[in-house]
Amino acid sequence: MDKMIEQMAQDMSITRYKSENDYEFYIRIIYSALGLWGLSYAAREVENQFGISKITFTKKLNELAKAYISTFPSINRYFNIEVSEVSIGLYIRQIYEELGYLLYNQQKLIIAPYGRGLRLTDGQYLLFGLPKNIKFVSGLGIVSEDSFFADNIANILIRDDLHPIAYVRKSFDLIQFDEWNKSSEGVSYFNPLSKNNISNSWKDYPTTEFTVAKDNMNNFYKVVCYDKKIKYYSKDKTSVTTEGLFGCDYRRLYYSLKNYYDNAFNVIVREVHERYIRLDLYGRLPNREQHFLSLIGWPVQNFNNKNGYIIRKEFLDIIKNSLYKIGVTTKEV
């Protein structure tokens, strides 16, 4: 193994898992090192000023990634921006900004100063900032033995306390609905009973009383159906933006509906090592949960892949709790 990679792995307490080849191990080390380097750069004091501009942060990380690729050409297919929607520098910056590692102040990114931590086990916290003493790194997340105060996953992802069943009932409160007086021609209906992923779970007739409908103008409605016909509807006002922490939150209703009808969407969990698990999603999550997994895990195949992650076992309970809030369950195989 390359001596530089070996030293970086020791510094971040990242171990190779069973059957992991050099390529897979190297990309995990470099992925984590890029995040740690970015946070360290933002924490530097230059001419009595702290922070780094967004453009410089992104540029520096992209340049560093290119330097690693030059040294280890095989990793190009993992970090190659030509097969991804964003560059690795922008990807890391957005995750750190959205989850509160970096704050934007006076046109510069600075390290979050408040020391908020998510408790994993006794004496282990996922610290949302840059701790002085690092216990280990998991993906882009940094675990420390210290935290000024412990927070819970619902607060970190800014979720309400509604159980998926209660969320569905609140979403389909008839006080907010009107009687359907439109044509149903060309309308498609989300099928919560489907075993397919969300995008392949639409039919030309409703299969449940509560569901989501879309017309041929791509308008979305929450609908209440009787005898396979819409009776009541409410125009869906959930933002369909794909950006930011609160983006794609409309997906929560799909997953909660599946849970409501006893057909919960499963995230598959496999043990790959005594310290690591692999998550396979087979479907996109709301951005809050997706950003969190992208923070604490190493995406497989490509840094911007959102369907599979290698994650430390310490995070499994937190993951279960965060996913269950939106009606998604985990299945260990």
C-alpha positions in Angstrom: 0.0 0.0 0.0 1.2 3.5 -0.8 2.9 5.0 2.3 1.1 8.3 2.0 -2.3 6.6 1.9 -1.3 4.4 4.8 -0.4 7.5 6.9 -3.6 9.3 6.0 -5.6 6.3 6.9 -3.9 6.1 10.3 -4.4 9.8 10.9 -8.2 9.5 10.2 -8.5 6.0 11.9 -10.0 4.6 8.7 -9.4 0.8 8.3 -9.7 -1.4 5.3 -12.7 -3.7 5.3 -12.7 -7.4 4.3 -12.1 -7.9 0.6 -11.7 -4.2 0.0 -9.1 -3.7 -2.8 -6.6 -0.9 -3.1 -8.8 1.2 -5.4 -11.8 1.1 -3.1 -9.6 1.9 0.0 -7.8 4.7 -1.7 -11.0 6.5 -2.8 -12.4 6.4 0.7 -9.2 7.8 2.2 -8.9 10.6 -0.4 -12.7 11.4 -0.2 -12.4 11.9 3.6 -9.1 13.7 3.3 -10.6 16.3 0.9 -13.3 17.1 3.4 -10.9 17.3 6.3 -8.5 19.5 4.3 -11.3 21.8 3.3 -12.4 22.3 6.9 -8.9 22.9 8.0 -8.4 25.5 5.3 -11.5 27.3 6.3 -10.2 27.4 9.9 -7.0 29.1 9.0 -6.2 32.6 10.1 -4.7 34.8 7.3 -3.8 38.4 8.1 -6.0 38.3 11.3 -9.0 37.1 9.3 -10.6 33.6 9.3 -12.5 31.9 6.6 -12.4 31.3 2.9 -14.5 32.4 0.0 -17.0 29.9 -1.6 -15.2 30.1 -4.9 -11.8 29.6 -3.4 -12.9 26.6 -1.3 -14.4 24.9 -4.3 -11.4 25.6 -6.5 -8.8 24.5 -3.9 -10.6 21.1 -3.4 -10.9 20.5 -7.1 -7.2 21.3 -7.5 -6.3 18.9 -4.7 -8.5 16.2 -6.2 -6.7 16.6 -9.5 -3.3 16.3 -7.7 -4.5 13.0 -6.1 -5.7 11.8 -9.5 -2.3 12.6 -11.0 -0.7 10.5 -8.4 -3.3 7.7 -8.5 -4.8 7.7 -12.0 -7.1 4.8 -11.3 -9.2 7.0 -9.0 -10.2 9.3 -11.8 -13.4 7.4 -12.5 -14.6 8.0 -9.0 -13.8 11.7 -8.8 -14.2 12.5 -12.5 -16.5 15.6 -12.8 -17.4 14.6 -16.4 -19.7 11.8 -15.1 -21.1 13.8 -12.2 -23.6 16.7 -11.9 -21.2 18.7 -9.8 -17.5 18.9 -9.1 -16.1 17.2 -5.9 -15.3 20.6 -4.5 -18.8 22.0 -4.9 -20.3 18.7 -3.7 -18.3 18.8 -0.4 -18.9 22.5 0.1 -22.7 22.2 -0.3 -22.9 19.3 2.2 -20.8 21.2 4.8 -22.8 24.4 4.3 -26.2 22.7 4.4 -25.5 20.6 7.5 -23.9 23.5 9.5 -20.2 22.6 9.4 -19.5 25.9 7.5 -21.3 29.2 8.0 -21.3 32.0 5.5 -20.3 35.2 7.2 -19.1 38.5 5.6 -18.7 36.7 2.2 -16.6 34.0 3.6 -17.1 30.4 4.9 -16.1 30.0 8.5 -16.1 26.9 10.8 -19.2 26.6 12.9 -18.1 27.7 16.4 -20.8 26.2 18.6 -19.6 22.6 18.9 -22.9 20.9 18.3 -22.6 17.2 18.4 -24.7 14.2 17.6 -24.2 11.5 20.2 -23.3 8.1 18.8 -22.2 6.2 21.9 -20.8 7.2 25.3 -17.9 9.5 24.5 -18.4 9.6 20.8 -20.0 12.5 19.0 -20.4 13.4 15.3 -19.2 17.0 15.8 -20.6 19.7 13.4 -17.4 21.7 13.1 -13.7 20.9 13.3 -12.7 19.4 16.6 -9.2 19.7 18.0 -9.0 16.0 18.6 -10.3 13.6 16.0 -11.3 10.1 17.0 -12.1 9.0 13.5 -13.5 10.2 10.2 -16.5 8.6 8.5 -17.1 9.9 5.0 -17.0 13.6 5.4 -18.1 13.4 9.0 -15.7 13.8 11.9 -16.2 12.0 15.2 -14.8 13.4 18.4 -14.8 12.5 22.1 -15.9 16.1 23.0 -19.0 18.1 22.3 -20.2 21.4 23.9 -23.8 20.1 23.7 -25.4 17.0 22.2 -28.3 17.3 19.7 -30.6 14.8 18.3 -31.0 13.7 14.7 -34.5 15.3 14.3 -33.1 18.8 15.3 -30.1 18.4 13.0 -32.3 17.5 10.0 -35.0 20.0 11.3 -37.8 17.4 11.2 -41.1 17.5 13.1 -42.0 14.8 15.6 -44.8 13.3 13.4 -44.9 9.5 13.0 -45.3 8.5 9.4 -48.9 7.5 10.0 -49.7 10.8 11.7 -48.0 12.6 8.9 -50.3 11.0 6.3 -53.4 11.7 8.4 -52.4 15.3 8.8 -51.6 15.6 5.0 -55.0 14.3 4.1 -57.1 16.3 6.5 -60.3 17.0 4.5 -60.6 20.5 6.0 -57.8 21.5 3.6 -59.4 19.7 0.6 -62.0 20.7 -2.1 -64.4 18.5 -4.0 -62.9 17.2 -7.3 -64.5 19.0 -10.2 -61.8 18.4 -12.9 -61.4 15.9 -15.7 -59.5 12.8 -14.7 -58.4 12.1 -18.2 -54.7 11.7 -18.4 -54.2 11.7 -14.6 -51.7 9.3 -13.1 -51.8 8.0 -9.5 -49.0 7.1 -7.2 -49.4 3.5 -6.1 -48.2 3.0 -2.5 -48.7 -0.7 -2.8 -46.1 -1.1 -5.6 -42.8 -3.0 -4.9 -41.0 -0.7 -7.4 -39.2 2.5 -6.7 -41.1 5.8 -6.6 -40.6 6.7 -10.3 -42.0 3.3 -11.4 -44.9 3.3 -9.0 -47.5 5.2 -11.0 -50.8 3.8 -12.5 -53.7 5.2 -14.5 -56.1 4.5 -11.7 -55.9 4.9 -7.9 -55.2 1.8 -5.8 -55.7 3.4 -2.4 -57.9 5.9 -0.7 -55.1 8.4 0.0 -52.5 9.1 -2.7 -50.9 11.6 -4.9 -52.1 12.3 -8.5 -50.4 14.2 -11.4 -52.1 15.5 -14.5 -50.7 15.8 -18.0 -49.6 19.4 -17.2 -47.4 18.0 -14.4 -49.6 19.5 -11.6 -49.5 17.4 -8.5 -52.4 16.9 -6.1 -53.0 15.1 -2.8 -56.2 13.2 -3.5 -58.8 11.2 -1.6 -60.4 8.5 -3.8 -63.5 6.3 -3.5 -64.4 3.5 -6.0 -61.2 4.3 -8.0 -62.3 7.9 -8.6 -61.0 11.1 -7.1 -63.5 12.6 -4.6 -61.5 15.3 -2.9 -58.2 17.0 -3.7 -55.7 19.6 -2.5 -53.1 21.2 -4.8 -49.7 20.0 -3.5 -47.8 23.0 -2.4 -44.6 21.1 -1.3 -41.6 22.6 -2.9 -40.2 20.5 -5.8 -36.8 22.3 -5.7 -33.9 19.9 -5.9 -31.4 22.3 -4.1 -30.6 22.8 -0.5 -31.3 20.9 2.7 -35.1 21.2 2.3 -35.2 20.2 -1.3 -37.1 17.2 -2.6 -39.1 17.0 0.6 -42.2 16.0 -1.4 -40.7 12.5 -1.4 -41.5 12.2 2.3 -45.2 11.8 1.5 -44.5 9.0 -0.9 -42.5 7.0 1.6 -45.0 7.8 4.4 -47.9 6.6 2.2 -46.1 3.3 1.6 -45.5 3.0 5.3 -49.2 3.8 6.0 -50.3 1.0 3.7 -48.0 -1.5 5.3 -45.6 -1.5 2.3 -42.7 0.4 3.7 -39.7 1.2 1.5 -36.7 -0.8 2.7 -33.1 0.3 2.7 -30.9 -2.8 2.6 -28.1 -3.0 5.2 -25.3 -5.5 4.7 -22.3 -6.0 7.1 -19.0 -5.8 5.1 -16.7 -5.7 8.1 -16.8 -5.7 11.9 -16.7 -1.9 11.7 -18.6 -1.2 8.5 -21.9 -1.7 6.9 -23.1 -1.0 3.3 -26.4 0.7 2.6 -28.2 0.2 -0.7 -31.2 2.5 -1.2 -32.7 1.7 -4.6 -34.4 5.1 -4.5 -33.8 8.8 -3.8 -34.6 10.3 -0.4 -35.5 13.8 0.6 -32.4 16.0 0.6 -32.2 16.2 4.4 -31.7 12.4 4.8 -29.7 12.2 1.6 -27.3 14.9 2.6 -26.8 13.2 6.0 -25.9 9.9 4.4 -23.6 11.7 2.0 -21.9 13.3 5.0 -21.4 10.2 7.2 -20.8 7.6 4.4 -18.5 6.9 1.5 -20.6 6.8 -1.7 -19.9 3.8 -3.8 -18.9 3.9 -7.5 -18.9 7.7 -7.8 -18.6 10.5 -5.2 -22.0 11.8 -6.2 -23.8 8.4 -6.2 -26.8 8.5 -3.9 -27.9 4.9 -4.0 -25.2 3.2 -2.0 -22.8 4.0 0.9 -20.2 2.4 3.1 -20.8 3.6 6.6 -19.3 3.0 10.1 -21.5 0.7 12.3 -21.7 3.4 15.0 -24.2 5.3 12.8 -26.7 2.5 12.2 -29.1 3.4 15.0 -29.0 7.1 14.0 -29.7 6.1 10.4 -32.6 3.9 11.4 -34.1 6.7 13.4 -33.7 9.3 10.7 -35.2 7.1 8.0 -38.1 5.9 10.1 -39.2 9.6 10.6 -40.1 9.6 6.9 -41.5 6.1 6.8 -38.5 4.2 5.5 -37.3 1.1 7.2 -34.0 -0.8 7.2 -33.7 -4.4 6.4 -30.5 -6.2 7.5 -29.5 -9.1 5.3 
